[in-house]
Amino acid sequence: MKFRSLTSLASALFALIAALLLTSCGGGGAQGNPNNSAVLTVSPTTGTIFAGVPFPFSITGGRTPYLLSSDQPGILPVPAQTDSNSIQLVAANPGVIDTGLAPGDLPVRTVNLTVRSGDGQAATAVVKVAQNFLTGYGVVFSPLTCPIQTSGGTTGIQACAGGETSVQFNAVFNGALFGDRPFKLQVLKGPFAFVFPQGGTGDSVVVNSDHTGHITAILQVTVGVPTQIAVLRVQDVATGVYTDFAFTITGVGNSGTITPIPSALTFTGNLTTDCGVGSSNVLVFDGTPPYSAFSSNPAISVTPSQSNSNPGQFTVSVNAGAPPCPTGTVIITDAFGARATVAVTSSPGSAKPPTPPSFDVQPSSLTLGCAQSGSVTAVGGSGSYSTNSGNPTVTATVSGNTVTITRAGPAGPGTGTETVTVSVTDGSTIKTVDVTAPATCP
């Protein structure tokens, strides 16, 4: 009995040791990911994806959870952790592309996607994120009618004042060319317009790509504009996605001067006592509109303050009275600061004013009853008259050339008579009117 007990105990002990060894080696009794003994892989390991388009990646092997990281999370954001064997990533449009790309290569940015499994393995996928939705593909401004060329015989001009330029680009989405797709081209900044196929021009035009996915439009620049930067917008009509392109308009030469015609104005009065008044138009040539103008003397006005036409047009006016007569300068500037002046002078005339007739008042006498009025006429002299009465019962007022004299009331026959002297003066000479009126009124 004792021998058998020892044998049974030894058998049980060997069975326990075998079970423990099997468990430590990952035997059939283990729990967890069935792939935990496989090599961790990310698929695809290399490839190109387009910005804005969802792209799936597969993860196999290793043990969950999987930890993910991107060396450029702003371009290719990834979740920090996942238990899934499949993830879908959406890349952003890269603003900076890889160096060393050849002309015509797809503009891409290389990003490293790293996955680490729970058992310590790591795998990396090298992803090239391509720019999408027209971005980076550019617009070509050729051919063009500008005659100006560089010394090498090739033109360096994109557009010129008064000329036409062909605008060309490809309808590229997700790396593919799209034929018969409508695009809207729009003026954002600059003095240019698009030429309609049926004739005429406008600030925007809709053009369909041809069967190869190529788009061609014509822009026309305004005549006589200076060199400047212009901006056009290209928009995919179907999605509303757009991108803006800047280009250079080569303008006409500008000497930095503007020419007002006339450059001097003189307004002359008729008499030596009158200043010259009136208005005159001034045209401004050369330079670049809009033109601005202002006067150095408030007695001299200029309208409008700004002219957008070419040539610029202004009206200069003088509204003066008696001397001293105003003089001043109208200063005109163009859009780029070129400046010119117009001298404005108001002068008195040469003719002497006529000698006024001698001062007189007629009639020189009046007879009034109680509460009665009469009038006399003042002529000549300075033309400005005033009166004075020697008796408060008799009053006098002036209106223009008429002097009205009144005996105070009340009305009635009155008693007695008296003579009251009323004086009328033009400031230098005095004339008198003898007024006979009742001494007493009832």
Secondary structure, 3 states (H helix, E strand, C coil): CHHHHHHHHHHHHHHHHHHHHHHHCCCCCCCCCCCCCCCCEEECCEEEEECCCCEEEEEECCCCCEEEEECCCCCCCCCCEECCCEEEECCCCCCCCCCCCCCCCCCEEEEEEEEECCCCCEEEEEEEEECCCCCCCCCEEEEECCCCCCCCCCCCCCEECCCEEEEEEECEECCEECCCCEEEEEEEECCEEEECCCCCEECEEEEECCCCCEEEEEEEECCCCCCEEEEEEEEECCCCCEEEEEEEEECCCCCCCCEEECCEEEEECCECCCECCEEEEEEEECCCCCEEEEECCCCEEEECCEECCCCEEEEEEECCCCCCCCEEEEEEECCCCCEEEEEEEEEECCECCCCCCCCEEECCEEECCCCCEEEEEEECCCCCCEEEECCCCEEEEEECCEEEEEECCCCCCCEEEEEEEEEEECCCCEEEEEEEEEEECC
